[in-house]
Amino acid sequence: MSDATGTVVSGVIAFAAAVIGAVIAGRYAKRGAEVGGRKAVEAALTQVHGQAAAEHWQWVRSQRHQSFAALLAAYAALDEVLARIAPEVRSGTGLDEATGREVRERALELQAKTSQLALWGPSETNSLAYAITGKSVAAVRALLHTESVRSSSPGVDWPAFERARGEMVQAHATFLQRAGEIIRDPRQPVS
């Protein structure tokens, strides 16, 4: 074999090796690109899911805050009406139809806000909100009962209303304390 033939053979072998190397490198580059692309998509999905979860948590927290505030506003409205009319009932003046309707409307509004709060939880505040409503309705009933029997029975049991009102105020204070703790706790779970 001459030098020229050896050069050609070694050139062909080098060319074949280069082609085979390029094919192998191409396959691994393709595989690397597929794996890299898949990992990039997985990372993006993880980030999107994490961000969506954080935004959902913030939204639920905002809804809770609004529900707590609405319940407290409804409670304050009912409490204001009871404070205004209790002296009239105690003195025996009695309630006119409009005032009786106003008391009932405020109690119904408090019940509606309690039901709305139950949508957002947590269950502990739901229980406390239902306690406020139950105690408030009991105070309204005691006052209306006192008003209805006062005309026929001057020695009616006024302390029953005062007890019911005191329980209403205590339930409010308990709810207010726990709701504040929940709102201030950044780790509060959604459920």
N, C-alpha and C positions, 0 to 999 in steps of 0.2 A: 504494500500500500504506500502510495506516495504521500508526500507532505500535503498536497492539495486535497487529496481524498480524505486524509485524516482531519484536515481543517474543516472540510464540508461535513463529515460525520460528526465531529465534535460540535459544530454549529447547529446541526439538526438536533442533536441530543440536548444542547443548551436551550434551543428553541422549544423543544418538547417539554423540557423541565420547566421552562418559564410559563408555558401554556398550562401545564398541570398545576403549577404553583398558583397561577392566576385563578384557575377554576376553584381550587381548594380555598384560596383566600376569599374569593367571591362568595362561596357557600357560607363560610364562617361570618363574613361581613353581613350577609343577608340574615343569618340566624341572629347575629348580634343586634341588628337593626330591629328585628321582630321582637326580641326579648326587651330591648330598650324601649321600644314603642309601647309594648304591653305594660311595662313597669311605669312609664310616664302616665298612661291612661289610668292605671290603678291608683297612682299617687294623686292625680287630679280628682278622681272620684272620691277618694278618702277625704280630701280637702273639702270638696263640695258637700259631702254628707256631714262632715264636722261643722261646717259653717251653717248648713241648714238646721242642724240640731241646736246650735247656739242661738240662731235667730228665732227658732220656734220657742225655745226656753224663754227668751226675752219677751216674746209676744205673750206667752202664757202669764209671765210675771206681770206684765203691763195690764192684762185683763184682770188678774187677781187684784191688783192695786185699784183699778177702777171700780171693781165690784165691792171691795172693802169700803172705798170712799162713798159709794152710792148707798150701801147699807148704813153706814154711820150717818149720812145726811138724812136718810129716812127715819132713823132712830131719833136724831136731834129734832126733827119736825114733830114727831109724835110726843116726845118728851116736852117740847115747848107747849104744845096744846094741853097736855095733862097738867103742867105747871100753871098754866093760865086759868084753866077751868076748875081745878081742885078746890080752890078757896070758895068759889061760887057754890059748888056742890056741898061743901062742908057747912057753909052758912045757911044752906037750905033754899037758896035762890032758885036752884034748878037750872036745867039746860034747855035752851030752845032747840028746835028741830035742826037748824043749820049747824049748831055747835056739835050736836050728837052725830050728825052726818060727817062733819069734819074729823071727829075722833075716829070714826069707823074707817074713813078714807085713808087716814094716816096709818092706821093699823094694817089695812090691806096693802098699802104701799110698802110698808116694812116687810110684810110677808112676801111680796113680789121680789123685792131686792134680795131677800134671803134665798129664794129659789134660784135667782140669777147667780148668786155667789156659789151655789152648790155645783154649778157647771164647772167652776174653775178650781175648786178645792184649795188646799188639801182637805182631807176628810176631817181633820181636827178642827179647822176653822168652820167647816160646815156644821159640825155639832155645836160649836159655840154660837154660831149665828142662829141656829134653830133654838138654842136656849134663850138668846135675846128676844126672839120673836115670841116664844112661848111665855116668857115672863112678862113681856110687854102686853100681850093679849090678855093675860091674867089680870094685869093692873087695869086695863081698859074695862074688862068685865066687872072687876070689883068696883070701879068708879061708877059705871053705869048701873050696877045693882044698888049701890049706895044711893045714887040719885033717884032710882025708881022707888025704893022703899022709904026714903027719908020723909016723904010727904005723909005716909001713913004710920010711920014708926019713928018718932023723934030720937029714940035711944039706939039708933042703928050703930052697928059695929064699924066705926071709922078706922080703927087700927087695921082692919083687914086690907083696906086700900093702901095704907101706909106700909104694911108688910110687903104687899105685892109690888109696890113701887120701889121699895128698897131692894127686893130681889131683882127687879128689872135693872136698876142702876148697877148692882153687883155683876150681873151677867154682861152688861155693857163694858164695865171695867175689865173683866176677864178677857172678853173678845178683843178689846182695844190693845191690851198688853200683848196677847199672842199674835195678833195680826201685825203689830209693829215688829215683833221679832222675826216673823216670816218675811216681811218686806225687806228688812235690813240684812237678812241672811243670803249671801250670794250663792251659797251651795244648796239652797232649797230645791228639792227635786220637783219635777213637773207633775208627777202623779201623786 
